[in-house]
Amino acid sequence: MTSSTPCDQPVRSLISTTLATPALRADRWLLVLDLARKWSTTNAADIKKSLSSSLEKLDEVERFFAYPGAQLLERLKSCLSDDDNKAFLRLAQRISTTIVSRKYHRDASAWNMDDHDDEPLNRLPQAITHLKSTPYFEVLSVVPHARSRWPLIQEEARGVRRAEDDFIYQPVIVGNAQDALTGILLNPDIGAVVLYEGFTAQSLTENPLLAAFQSVIDFSTIGDDETLVLQLAQAIKKIRPEMDIYLLSDRNIETLAGKPESRFFNRIFYQMEEPLELHLSILEGIRNRYKTPFFDNLKRYAQRPIATFHALPIARGKSVFTSNWISDMGEFYGPNLFLAESSATTGGLDSLLEPTGNIKDAQAMAAQAFGADHAFFVTNGTSTSNKMVLQALLAPGDIVILDRNCHKSHHYGCVLAGAQPYYVEAFPLVEYSMYGGVPLRTIKQALLALKAHGDLARVKMVDLTNCTFDGHVYDTRRVMEECLAIKPDLIFLWDEAWFGFAHWSPLLRQRTAMGAAAALTEALTRPEAQQAWDKQASTLGNTPDDETLLNTRLVPDPRAVRLRVYQTNSVHKSMSALRQGSIVLVKDVDFEHVESQFHEAVFTHASTSPNLQIIASLDVARRQMQLEGYGLVSNALQIALEIRKQVNSHKLISKYFRVLNSAEMIPGAFRQSGLTDYNDPSISWDKALQSIKTDEFLLDPTRMTLSCGAAGFDGTTFKNILADKFNIQLNKTSRNSVLLQSNINNTRSDIALLIRVLVDIATDIDKKIADNDEEYQKTFENRVHALVDDLPELPNFSHFDDRYRDQPKAPTLHGDIRRAFYDAYNEAECEYIPLDSPEIAKRLQSGPALVSANFVIPYPPGFPIMVPGQVITQGIVDFMRKLDVKEIHGFNKALGLKLLKRVPGKNKG
Ligand SMILES: Cc1ncc(COP(=O)(O)O)c(C=O)c1O
């Protein structure tokens, strides 16, 4: 590949190519197929010429893949030079279909050249005979040898295969570090890398694809010296941390093995001394990731003839299969589900509450896979994970800086723990009736206000949602750095219910809690961190005012920082776990001091009958992500970027619908790069990189807000239409939008279905407008106006009533939500006022204050408009009156607002 490829003619925008690198191959094949079709019908010379150059471009990418391999590509080229346009189209179609369907992973015939043409030919040299259900991967070898020797090296690698191998792989060879990194980015099948010492670096910085990854890999240090193998190994791990790397060296390998950097290698061999050992090590590396300690044991358990004298009659399925009345349940689920059910924690199983065996091992593997120190499986969803973390780390009276729009489990967690939430507001997106994320300035302001009033010591935690339901991704590292500069022992809880998959995107990983924590841990050990702190201290002086602190990009004192990061993650929302499968990930230098509390919290919230199938699925989801997560996540990103492009560029669809872009979802102040749209073809590398790396908020491309107000639909109605009429299930809704989410499960066919349906609906609207009279058109316009222009202001959190505040006079916002919550248990202390009662206006005007007795959470938008103890304002009342949603948790329309009365002599404040 020349240094200016593979991105010099982008079919998609640069940022979208970078986020979903493997899509580049599909783009190149699409182009070849498109031209091949035209050539087969026209036989035009200019098309043949374009085909020839697009084949060259394809070659640049294909050399990083084992299938179809050089010989089949040669054959394709010979069809071109022989002017056989029909044979060319046939062969191109077969190869691309095989690639898309990944038939070569599991079907040996895909490797058979005879199958690729009518004319019988020999089998491909790399043909496999025993694929069947054997998992397939590719091994990238980086070699110093002349190209002419590469086929020999490949042959040798294949020569050590054995019929009893539990996995099968094909070798792919490159000759320098630049190609190695390009291969790792482009080819998701690569499961292991073998470095043959002596290869060169090549001009790393000239490759635009690699330049995009400067944000995660510092290429500037990679040069042709003796540390090249170590640097390349480190760079590979930064892109795909799960990768197994083997080194073949002809130097003093014993000395190398003693260096700390050798941790990047699974094993170091003396060059070509032991090809079979290398082969067995490669298989073992994959086996280690493939291993699912709990699931493997559960499968074994299910095969054993076990008699149960225990609870859970459904276990073993006898009560089901022999039943006259419920045997259809057995038929539906199949016997394994019942054979794998048990309420025992012995006999090969383990206890989730006190794991000592295979669950402990499975959790340790998950921790390592997600880049955490500890992982805890949770079988009741992230709703429970959040409550566990809050209870474990917060005591009554502690203050937690909390996003008011976070999931309700955090609010309830505060009630349970007795912690006092200090609500901070996210930026509003009034036009779409939703909120974004909490600006860093707001968080710093809260910390500084608490400091000013002597309450900083009570602030234990900053608790934020990353990414938000609607896709706002924080700059997690910066938020932690700046907050730690104000209070160096703050704990961070990042609710990443939706964002677990991001660990398998090399670019998004840095914005996850664990990705940022790892980077921060490393950065804080460097001398530059201390220098930056010292410089800041001398610039700011001893008593900087708040405004200066708010306007300064703060850095923490590395000597004082205690990095304590928790991430909760609904594995079931973005990976292959069963519903409710969730995980708590921990990277906390002080975890040993809270471990016993943490276990208490687990005991408080976890069921003593956890669902074994959920635990097994968490184990399996981890295996999948470690072996194919990179490709799956790239695919999810590619699908999302494609949907964004197709919807917004379609003439008819875009009259009524739009997938909101970064500019619409994130105000300019938080998009310092100026990036407006992932599909903007004019985005420069600089802007793309800056946006991913340093914009205060980034939009998760997989979370697509589709505005439907211009089509006259409110979100809920549109969601129901798509589900009932078109079998399309969506995520959440807002007043004038619905949220689409792409995940590791989606295919291009799903895009086609969505586009087809949107075209049908848009056509229908067009037709109705054309067919009907002016009256109809007026009604339609009014409806659109109500949905698009006439939107209620989103009410901010007001404040807790003085009786629930420790310092009623201070301009701080925390309050004793738990006391308010329990005050409402006393019915005599509560009153109800209907929303339309004139009493409301009277009370708003002259008191006593209207104090909410409970949480009131309308769906949508899904955040608490009121929390227990909160003073209700005119804005809140207006919003409630304008709400036209059916589901409002905590509000009974017939009774009205539930309020806490002021009880003389009882209520403090
Ligand atoms: C941000 C956030 N956190 C937590 C949860 C709860 O997760 P789970 O459904 O796994 O209980 C949700 C659910 O939608 C959520 O949106």
The ligand as an ORCA input file, in Angstrom:
! r2SCAN-3c Opt
* xyz 0 1
  C     -28.649      5.491     32.068
  C     -29.302      4.247     32.592
  N     -28.819      3.671     33.682
  C     -29.376      2.551     34.197
  C     -30.451      1.971     33.588
  C     -31.044      0.739     34.176
  O     -30.483     -0.362     33.550
  P     -31.146     -1.798     33.578
  O     -32.249     -1.774     32.583
  O     -30.012     -2.701     33.191
  O     -31.630     -2.048     34.953
  C     -31.003      2.538     32.444
  C     -32.167      1.931     31.800
  O     -32.675      2.325     30.814
  C     -30.418      3.714     31.936
  O     -30.903      4.331     30.849
*
